[in-house]
Amino acid sequence: MQTVLDWGVSILTILYALLLMAYRYWFAKLKVFTPTEALMEKGPTNFTVIIPARNEALNIKACLESILAQAYSPSYIEIIVIDDFSQDDTAFIVKAMAANNENIRLLSLADYFDPNEMNSFKKKAIEKAVSIAKGDWIVTTDADCIVPNTWLQLYNEFIQIHQPVFVAAPVMFIKEQGILNEFQVLDFLALQGITAAAVGAGKHSMSNGANLAFEKSAFIAVGGYQGVDHIASGDDMFLMHKMKVTLSNRIGYLFHPGAIVLTKAMTTWKDFIMQRIRWSSKARYYDDNSIFWVLVLVYAYNASLLFLLLSGNYKSLLIALAFKTFFELFFLDPVATFFKMPTALRFFVLYQPLHIAYTLVAGLFGQVKTYTWKGRKVK
């Protein structure tokens, strides 16, 4: 039995290593986007920035101020904040800012929907905002994000040059003190590195709703979130996949440090686990088989390490962990450099047991458990 387990772990280790080597190869092929004015034929893009917000009174002002500070002309920017049944002063703060800036518009989800008849609040919020948006292109971000002042300018130049229908872009957690924050930064570096590598290579439909853009007409053409609007999470990746398979794979990745959107990490372990359960809950709905089988491999590999531990085969466990750590660091090194976080990898090996445990817990409960997110129970 032990020999069978050792062989199983060995095979999974090889497959996992090959996967990480592929991601490293695709990431290395990415070139930082360089605008070329000679190739831009159209005028400036009209953007509508959509921000779904629930109980974000502590963050929404800073988020809006960062958007208002864009180097891009405000004449081509519309901002729509959709209040998602907030129980704090989110709507009041947005309304006060809108009174002093005509670019900001506040919508209330409560004016259009019954919360007892919904499961995917964010998708409904985005769909409603898109339906009244004036911009030809929609850009989404979250209310706890800070965007760089080159954000929309880079989007405009990328759209003009490459003519996509959907653009994914980088996101990173704000670096703060503490073990929880440090662990989340490490974990998110891996997720963002895989996203950049896979999207850049045209392999997976991966993106993050904190920083993506899509053509309004393309959103309408694929029916918005129709067919996936019963799923609580996945407003970003499901839409991306629909556009990829329907609209000739006109998907782009804005690989530029001036496009990195910063967002806050979770401040408690409970919130962190709930966030990851929310992310993993959409896995069983993926139509993108490449993502599904990658998730199966990652979960099976981490589970095999747990089996080695429970069986008392510590020698094989240490060997597998050594290989796992080496190939993960091999992949993460250039990713950390791009995000200007080279020191984030200094305690990487110490977080391996925690990473394995959370991967197994979040992966399991994401498929079988109702979770709580922002004070709301979600199926």
NORKA-V846839 format. One record per residue. RES is the residue in three letters. SS is DSSP state (h for helix, s for strand, l for the rest). PHI is phi as a letter, one per 20 degrees, with the letter a starting at -180 (* if undefined). PSI is psi in whole degrees, 0 to 359 (none if undefined). Layout:
((RES & SS & PHI & PSI) (RES & SS & PHI & PSI))
This chain:
((MET & l & * & 319) (GLN & h & f & 323) (THR & h & f & 320) (VAL & h & f & 317) (LEU & h & f & 317) (ASP & h & f & 316) (TRP & h & f & 318) (GLY & h & f & 315) (VAL & h & f & 322) (SER & h & f & 315) (ILE & h & f & 316) (LEU & h & f & 323) (THR & h & f & 317) (ILE & h & f & 315) (LEU & h & f & 319) (TYR & h & f & 319) (ALA & h & f & 318) (LEU & h & f & 322) (LEU & h & f & 314) (LEU & h & f & 325) (MET & h & f & 324) (ALA & h & f & 316) (TYR & h & f & 319) (ARG & h & f & 318) (TYR & h & f & 313) (TRP & h & f & 322) (PHE & h & f & 320) (ALA & h & f & 334) (LYS & h & f & 345) (LEU & l & f & 137) (LYS & l & d & 135) (VAL & l & g & 128) (PHE & l & g & 129) (THR & l & c & 110) (PRO & l & f & 140) (THR & l & c & 104) (GLU & h & g & 329) (ALA & h & f & 336) (LEU & h & e & 352) (MET & l & e & 115) (GLU & l & d & 327) (LYS & l & e & 170) (GLY & l & f & 185) (PRO & l & g & 147) (THR & l & e & 137) (ASN & l & e & 118) (PHE & s & d & 141) (THR & s & d & 118) (VAL & s & e & 122) (ILE & s & d & 129) (ILE & s & c & 99) (PRO & s & f & 137) (ALA & s & b & 127) (ARG & l & c & 118) (ASN & l & l & 53) (GLU & l & d & 34) (ALA & l & f & 330) (LEU & l & f & 345) (ASN & l & c & 334) (ILE & h & f & 325) (LYS & h & f & 312) (ALA & h & f & 322) (CYS & h & f & 310) (LEU & h & f & 321) (GLU & h & f & 323) (SER & h & f & 328) (ILE & h & f & 320) (LEU & h & f & 341) (ALA & l & e & 14) (GLN & l & f & 146) (ALA & l & f & 346) (TYR & l & f & 147) (SER & l & f & 128) (PRO & h & f & 343) (SER & h & f & 340) (TYR & h & d & 20) (ILE & s & c & 127) (GLU & s & c & 138) (ILE & s & c & 123) (ILE & s & d & 119) (VAL & s & d & 128) (ILE & s & d & 112) (ASP & s & f & 118) (ASP & l & e & 72) (PHE & l & l & 43) (SER & l & f & 148) (GLN & l & d & 14) (ASP & l & c & 204) (ASP & l & e & 20) (THR & h & g & 307) (ALA & h & f & 321) (PHE & h & f & 317) (ILE & h & f & 316) (VAL & h & f & 319) (LYS & h & f & 320) (ALA & h & f & 320) (MET & h & f & 323) (ALA & h & f & 330) (ALA & h & f & 336) (ASN & l & d & 1) (ASN & l & b & 116) (GLU & l & f & 350) (ASN & l & f & 342) (ILE & s & e & 136) (ARG & s & c & 138) (LEU & s & d & 129) (LEU & s & d & 152) (SER & s & d & 123) (LEU & h & f & 331) (ALA & h & f & 340) (ASP & h & f & 349) (TYR & l & c & 335) (PHE & l & c & 154) (ASP & l & e & 120) (PRO & h & f & 337) (ASN & h & f & 350) (GLU & h & d & 19) (MET & l & c & 153) (ASN & l & c & 327) (SER & l & d & 86) (PHE & h & f & 320) (LYS & h & f & 319) (LYS & h & f & 317) (LYS & h & f & 321) (ALA & h & f & 314) (ILE & h & f & 316) (GLU & h & g & 317) (LYS & h & f & 316) (ALA & h & f & 320) (VAL & h & f & 322) (SER & h & f & 336) (ILE & h & d & 2) (ALA & l & f & 141) (LYS & l & e & 337) (GLY & l & f & 151) (ASP & l & f & 334) (TRP & s & c & 140) (ILE & s & d & 132) (VAL & s & d & 130) (THR & s & d & 146) (THR & l & b & 176) (ASP & l & d & 158) (ALA & l & f & 345) (ASP & l & d & 21) (CYS & s & d & 155) (ILE & s & c & 125) (VAL & l & d & 147) (PRO & l & f & 157) (ASN & l & f & 349) (THR & l & e & 3) (TRP & h & g & 298) (LEU & h & f & 330) (GLN & h & f & 317) (LEU & h & f & 320) (TYR & h & g & 315) (ASN & h & g & 312) (GLU & h & f & 321) (PHE & h & f & 317) (ILE & h & f & 317) (GLN & h & f & 322) (ILE & h & e & 317) (HIS & h & e & 345) (GLN & l & l & 51) (PRO & l & e & 179) (VAL & l & d & 344) (PHE & s & b & 135) (VAL & s & c & 123) (ALA & s & e & 155) (ALA & s & b & 163) (PRO & l & f & 149) (VAL & s & c & 146) (MET & s & b & 148) (PHE & s & f & 147) (ILE & l & f & 128) (LYS & l & f & 125) (GLU & l & c & 181) (GLN & l & e & 152) (GLY & l & o & 153) (ILE & h & f & 317) (LEU & h & f & 313) (ASN & h & f & 317) (GLU & h & f & 319) (PHE & h & f & 318) (GLN & h & f & 322) (VAL & h & f & 316) (LEU & h & f & 312) (ASP & h & f & 319) (PHE & h & f & 329) (LEU & h & g & 317) (ALA & h & f & 315) (LEU & h & f & 316) (GLN & h & f & 325) (GLY & h & f & 317) (ILE & h & f & 318) (THR & h & g & 309) (ALA & h & f & 314) (ALA & h & f & 311) (ALA & h & f & 318) (VAL & h & f & 318) (GLY & h & g & 328) (ALA & l & e & 357) (GLY & l & m & 29) (LYS & l & e & 309) (HIS & l & d & 157) (SER & l & e & 90) (MET & l & c & 139) (SER & l & a & 175) (ASN & l & c & 126) (GLY & l & f & 349) (ALA & l & f & 347) (ASN & l & a & 85) (LEU & s & b & 163) (ALA & s & b & 148) (PHE & s & b & 153) (GLU & s & f & 131) (LYS & h & g & 317) (SER & h & f & 328) (ALA & h & f & 321) (PHE & h & g & 315) (ILE & h & f & 320) (ALA & h & f & 325) (VAL & l & e & 4) (GLY & l & m & 25) (GLY & l & l & 231) (TYR & l & e & 14) (GLN & l & g & 129) (GLY & l & n & 339) (VAL & l & c & 9) (ASP & l & f & 357) (HIS & l & e & 351) (ILE & l & e & 127) (ALA & l & f & 319) (SER & l & d & 178) (GLY & l & n & 22) (ASP & l & f & 333) (ASP & l & e & 302) (MET & h & f & 323) (PHE & h & f & 319) (LEU & h & f & 318) (MET & h & g & 317) (HIS & h & f & 320) (LYS & h & f & 318) (MET & h & f & 325) (LYS & h & f & 315) (VAL & h & e & 339) (THR & h & e & 327) (LEU & l & d & 48) (SER & l & l & 34) (ASN & l & l & 38) (ARG & l & e & 66) (ILE & s & d & 137) (GLY & s & c & 162) (TYR & s & c & 122) (LEU & s & e & 89) (PHE & l & e & 92) (HIS & l & b & 133) (PRO & h & f & 336) (GLY & h & f & 0) (ALA & h & d & 3) (ILE & l & f & 122) (VAL & s & e & 132) (LEU & s & e & 137) (THR & s & c & 161) (LYS & l & e & 138) (ALA & l & f & 167) (MET & l & f & 147) (THR & l & d & 351) (THR & l & c & 154) (TRP & h & f & 324) (LYS & h & f & 313) (ASP & h & f & 323) (PHE & h & f & 312) (ILE & h & f & 318) (MET & h & f & 322) (GLN & h & f & 316) (ARG & h & f & 327) (ILE & h & f & 319) (ARG & h & f & 316) (TRP & h & f & 318) (SER & h & f & 344) (SER & l & f & 339) (LYS & l & e & 357) (ALA & h & g & 320) (ARG & h & f & 351) (TYR & h & e & 357) (TYR & l & f & 131) (ASP & l & e & 343) (ASP & l & e & 98) (ASN & h & f & 332) (SER & h & f & 320) (ILE & h & f & 317) (PHE & h & g & 312) (TRP & h & f & 332) (VAL & h & f & 316) (LEU & h & f & 320) (VAL & h & f & 315) (LEU & h & f & 313) (VAL & h & f & 317) (TYR & h & f & 315) (ALA & h & f & 320) (TYR & h & f & 314) (ASN & h & f & 323) (ALA & h & f & 323) (SER & h & f & 326) (LEU & h & f & 323) (LEU & h & f & 320) (PHE & h & f & 322) (LEU & h & f & 319) (LEU & h & f & 313) (LEU & h & f & 331) (SER & h & e & 352) (GLY & l & n & 13) (ASN & l & e & 75) (TYR & h & f & 330) (LYS & h & f & 311) (SER & h & f & 324) (LEU & h & f & 315) (LEU & h & f & 322) (ILE & h & f & 315) (ALA & h & f & 319) (LEU & h & f & 323) (ALA & h & f & 315) (PHE & h & f & 316) (LYS & h & g & 312) (THR & h & f & 317) (PHE & h & f & 310) (PHE & h & f & 329) (GLU & h & f & 318) (LEU & h & f & 323) (PHE & h & g & 319) (PHE & h & f & 318) (LEU & h & f & 339) (ASP & h & g & 307) (PRO & h & f & 332) (VAL & h & f & 314) (ALA & h & f & 326) (THR & h & f & 315) (PHE & h & g & 318) (PHE & l & e & 7) (LYS & l & l & 45) (MET & l & c & 51) (PRO & h & f & 330) (THR & h & f & 351) (ALA & h & f & 340) (LEU & h & e & 1) (ARG & l & f & 326) (PHE & l & d & 26) (PHE & h & g & 313) (VAL & h & f & 329) (LEU & h & f & 337) (TYR & h & e & 2) (GLN & h & g & 312) (PRO & h & f & 321) (LEU & h & f & 320) (HIS & h & f & 319) (ILE & h & f & 315) (ALA & h & f & 314) (TYR & h & f & 326) (THR & h & f & 317) (LEU & h & f & 318) (VAL & h & f & 310) (ALA & h & f & 320) (GLY & h & f & 321) (LEU & h & f & 306) (PHE & h & f & 340) (GLY & h & f & 340) (GLN & h & e & 341) (VAL & h & c & 356) (LYS & l & c & 139) (THR & l & f & 133) (TYR & s & d & 165) (THR & s & d & 131) (TRP & s & c & 120) (LYS & l & l & 47) (GLY & l & m & 15) (ARG & s & c & 130) (LYS & s & f & 131) (VAL & s & c & 139) (LYS & l & e & none))
